[in-house]
Amino acid sequence: MITGCASQPPGQRPAQPVPRTLLFQEDFKSTENWIVECERPARIATLNAVLDLDAPAGCTLWFKFLLEGPLEIEFDATAVSAGGVNDQVSDLNVFWMARNRDGTAPFSTPRSGKFAEYNDLLSYYVGLGGNRNTTSRFRRYIGDPVERPLLPEHDLSTPDVLLVPNRKQTLVLVANKNTIEYRRDGRTLFHLQDEQPYGSGWFALRTTQSHLLIQRLRIFALRQGIS
């Protein structure tokens, strides 16, 4: 089982279909495939093929298995607003192709779930609806405890790139050699041509004081070199 960069503004590069092979499917019958790191106790449940993540503070769930690119990670997600104390509609976040600086799995280093403790990863990251649903940002983490570079075109705040309460959306994370993308409902929100791409690593879901429903996680190997 499974440093130079160039970028383009969101939506200007339509996603092209790529032949792909299913590597893994997660239908959330349990949480046995996940490593949980949470600042405070969170309610994490699986029922009817749904992962229900209700977290009062920072919480990261690492998929246990090393993933080798080129690949796509696809899943459905909903930010819940139903009157619960954590139903804040914020921070539908992901890491992908993530490693510690020494190449080991991120969860081999104890972390409390506080966001700053992940700064020293090598990883791609998107915070969708971050900062209480006021920003959506893409970062290429460079393994520095302080610096997390952010290009202007990867710092978005218009309503069309934020979260909508109780709306299911399909997210696709791409790591296809030099091509790194983040797509929502078929639209490319973030695109990066990475001259030093992270070709393998681990995937995580993350949020902070929010309530998310995750469904239908699929990981695909891509069978050609461009997307």
C-alpha positions in Angstrom: 0.0 0.0 0.0 0.5 2.2 -0.1 13.7 26.2 -4.1 12.0 27.5 -6.5 8.2 27.6 -7.1 5.8 29.1 -9.5 2.1 29.5 -9.0 -1.1 30.6 -10.8 -4.2 32.4 -9.5 -7.1 30.1 -8.5 -9.6 29.0 -11.1 -7.4 29.9 -14.1 -6.1 26.4 -14.8 -9.0 23.9 -15.3 -8.4 20.5 -13.9 -7.7 17.8 -16.5 -8.7 14.2 -16.0 -5.8 11.8 -15.3 -5.9 8.0 -15.5 -5.7 6.8 -11.9 -5.8 3.6 -9.9 -7.4 3.3 -6.5 -4.8 2.7 -3.7 -7.0 3.0 -0.7 -10.6 3.7 0.4 -11.6 4.7 3.8 -15.3 4.4 4.7 -14.8 5.2 8.4 -16.1 2.1 10.0 -13.7 2.9 12.8 -10.7 5.2 13.5 -8.1 2.4 13.5 -6.3 3.9 10.5 -5.8 7.3 12.2 -3.4 8.8 14.8 -5.1 11.6 16.8 -3.4 14.6 18.3 -5.7 17.1 20.1 -5.1 20.0 22.5 -8.3 19.2 24.4 -10.6 16.1 24.4 -12.6 16.0 21.2 -15.6 13.9 20.1 -14.4 11.7 17.3 -17.0 9.2 16.1 -17.6 7.0 13.1 -21.2 6.1 12.1 -22.8 5.2 8.8 -19.5 5.8 6.8 -19.0 9.3 8.3 -16.2 10.6 10.4 -17.7 13.0 12.9 -15.0 15.4 14.3 -16.3 17.8 16.9 -13.3 19.6 18.4 -13.1 22.4 21.0 -9.5 23.3 20.1 -6.7 22.3 17.7 -7.0 18.7 16.6 -5.1 16.7 13.9 -5.9 13.2 12.6 -3.0 11.6 10.7 -3.7 8.8 8.3 -1.2 6.1 9.4 0.1 5.0 6.0 3.0 6.4 4.0 1.8 7.7 0.6 3.9 7.7 -2.5 3.2 10.1 -5.4 2.1 10.9 -7.9 -1.3 10.7 -6.3 -4.6 12.4 -5.6 -6.4 12.4 -2.3 -10.2 12.9 -2.6 -12.9 13.2 0.1 -16.2 14.8 0.9 -16.5 17.3 3.8 -19.1 19.4 5.5 -18.7 22.1 8.1 -21.6 21.7 10.5 -23.7 24.5 11.8 -26.5 23.0 14.0 -26.3 24.9 17.3 -23.5 22.9 18.9 -20.9 24.6 21.0 -18.2 23.9 18.4 -20.3 24.4 15.3 -18.3 27.4 14.3 -17.9 26.7 10.5 -14.2 27.2 10.4 -10.9 25.5 9.6 -11.4 22.6 7.3 -7.7 22.0 7.0 -5.3 19.4 5.6 -1.6 18.5 5.4 -0.4 16.2 2.6 2.9 14.7 1.6 4.1 15.7 5.1 7.2 14.5 6.9 9.4 15.5 9.8 12.7 17.1 8.8 14.5 13.8 9.3 12.1 12.1 6.9 10.1 10.3 9.6 6.3 10.2 10.0 4.9 13.4 11.5 3.2 11.5 14.3 6.5 9.9 15.4 7.3 13.2 17.1 4.9 13.8 20.0 2.7 16.9 19.3 -0.2 18.2 21.4 -2.4 19.4 18.6 -1.4 23.0 18.9 -1.0 24.5 15.4 2.5 26.0 16.0 3.9 22.6 16.8 3.6 21.6 13.1 5.6 24.6 11.8 8.8 22.5 11.3 7.2 19.9 9.0 8.0 19.5 5.3 4.5 19.5 3.9 1.8 21.1 1.7 -1.0 22.6 3.7 -4.4 24.3 3.1 -6.5 26.0 5.7 -9.9 26.3 4.1 -12.1 28.8 6.0 -9.4 29.5 8.5 -9.3 32.3 11.1 -13.0 31.9 11.8 -13.9 31.5 8.1 -12.3 34.7 6.9 -9.3 33.3 4.9 -8.3 30.3 2.8 -4.6 29.8 2.4 -2.1 27.4 0.9 1.4 27.0 2.3 4.4 24.9 1.4 6.0 24.2 4.7 9.8 24.2 4.5 10.8 22.6 7.8 11.5 25.9 9.6 10.1 26.3 13.2 9.1 29.9 12.4 9.0 30.6 8.7 5.9 29.4 6.8 6.1 31.1 3.4 2.8 32.5 2.0 2.6 33.8 -1.6 0.0 36.6 -2.1 -1.9 34.6 -4.6 -2.3 31.8 -2.0 -3.9 34.1 0.6 -7.6 34.4 -0.3 -10.5 35.9 1.4 -13.4 36.3 -1.0 -16.7 34.6 -0.1 -16.4 32.1 -3.0 -13.3 30.4 -1.4 -14.7 30.2 2.2 -16.9 27.6 3.9 -20.6 27.5 3.5 -22.5 26.0 6.5 -23.8 22.5 6.1 -22.8 22.2 2.5 -21.1 19.0 1.4 -18.1 19.7 -0.8 -15.6 17.4 -2.6 -12.0 18.2 -2.1 -9.1 16.9 -4.1 -5.4 17.2 -3.1 -2.9 16.6 -5.9 0.8 15.8 -5.6 1.7 14.9 -9.2 5.5 15.3 -9.5 6.0 19.1 -9.8 2.3 19.8 -10.0 0.7 20.5 -6.6 -3.0 21.4 -6.6 -6.0 21.8 -4.3 -9.4 21.5 -5.9 -12.9 22.1 -4.5 -16.0 20.8 -6.4 -13.9 20.7 -9.6 -12.4 24.2 -9.3 -8.7 24.6 -8.7 -8.3 27.0 -5.7 -4.5 26.6 -5.4 -1.9 25.6 -7.9 1.9 25.4 -7.5 4.7 24.3 -9.8 7.2 23.0 -7.3 10.7 22.6 -8.5 11.6 20.6 -5.4 8.4 18.7 -4.8 7.6 16.5 -1.8 7.1 13.2 -3.5 6.0 11.1 -0.5 4.7 11.6 3.0 1.6 11.5 5.2 -1.9 13.0 5.0 -3.8 14.6 7.9 -7.2 16.2 8.5 -7.1 19.1 10.9 -9.4 21.7 12.5 -9.7 23.9 15.6 -12.9 24.7 17.4 -15.1 23.4 14.7 -17.4 20.5 13.8 -16.7 18.6 10.6 -18.2 15.6 8.8 -15.8 13.6 6.5 -16.9 11.0 4.1 -15.7 8.8 1.2 -12.0 9.2 1.4 -10.2 7.8 -1.6 -6.5 7.8 -2.5 -5.5 7.3 -6.1 -2.2 6.7 -7.9 -1.9 8.8 -11.0 -0.7 6.9 -14.1 0.9 9.7 -16.1 3.1 12.6 -15.3 1.0 15.7 -15.7 -2.4 16.7 -14.3 
